Amino acid sequence: MNYNLFSSTELVLINDPMNSRAKLDTGTHCNYKCSFCYYFDKLDEKTDKEVIKKRALKLRKMGMSEIDLSGGESSIHRDWFEILQYCREIGFTSISTLSNGSTFSNREFLLKSKEVGLSEILFSLHGYDKESHEEMVAHKSSFEKILKAIDHSHELGIKVRLNCTVTSKNVGAMTTYAALVNKIQPLQMNFLPLNYWDAAKNYSSENYEELSHGIKQAIDLIDPKIEINVRYIPFCFMQGYEKYVVGVYQHIFDLRDWNIIGYDVDTWSKDYTSNPGLEEYFEIAKKKRLLTYHKNKECFDCRYFNICDGVEHKISSTQKVYPVIDKNNARINDVMFFRHRRDGDKIEKST
């Protein structure tokens, strides 16, 4: 039985500013072949610009004011500049893209992208050196290109954030990776323990014990001025580091990244004429949690039961969890309980 059926019932609706940034799906076409990619079997598929524009307008009508273009590799779309311009024309105040950095290593291409509307890039930097990164993304010269693109972005005043998918291939060198992050100085560092969505379900299962150990090592060394998020991992593996964990409900209030309701506009979002309310945001998050994550009975007494997503379905029968039992049997039901304490305040007991 999936005890996530009960894990959202006691969550508190809080009055924090909600994320108004959405993911704009530009299609799965990509020039790299990362082994852990969700779309590994669809990398040659291209999406027409009119479909992309329709998605953008739908997101704008539902109240989203910022946009993250994501594929695949959005910047290799043949209508890349037209898509950027359209997003600006319909009123998005911030336009970001998720990128492997290949096209942006060309300074003139990046400069033109900025002039058309691009203001931020979330770079997918998975390796800590040339050999490790090339192995992760299966593309020669990828490490040099992404570092060059990051340098160009800093020079041109384009905001830089980083994503790192953590697997057994790079987790053993997270201290070296942290040193690279400190040199780059991104606004935000996102650690993404390997997940198994879509085509990535064929990837060999890994354990959270190993992945979380490496992530914690990196967190300890990263410049405290850099905002850190750890996504797709149960809270029990991040004890002492809970304030960095971001699950599907925390995404609603994660102002630098996409909002759960705007992630897959074709699946989750109906035709809105106004901004949906918080209750609807929570309902979408609940559906997403049930679709993707699982909790066994042993999780039921954990203090993180309500705010934790659990483990992915693929590994729910093999991955051991470590429920954290509060002596007063108290559960945390505020999804922003730890996020409010990012300044290092002592963790308080749930009430």
Secondary structure by P-SEA (a helix, b strand, c coil): ccccccccccccccccccccbbbbbcccccccccccccccccccbbbbaaaaaaaaaaaaaacccbbbbbccccccccaaaaaaaaaaaacccbbbbbccccccccaaaaaaaaaacccccccccccccaaaaaaaccccaaaaaaaaaaaaaaaabbbbbbbbbccccccccaaaaaaaaaaacccbbbbbcccccccccccccccaaaaaaaaaaaaacccccbbbbbcccccccccccccccccccccccccccccccccccccccccccccccaaaaaaaaaaaaaacccccccccccccccccccccccccccbbbbbbbbccccccccccccccccccccccccc
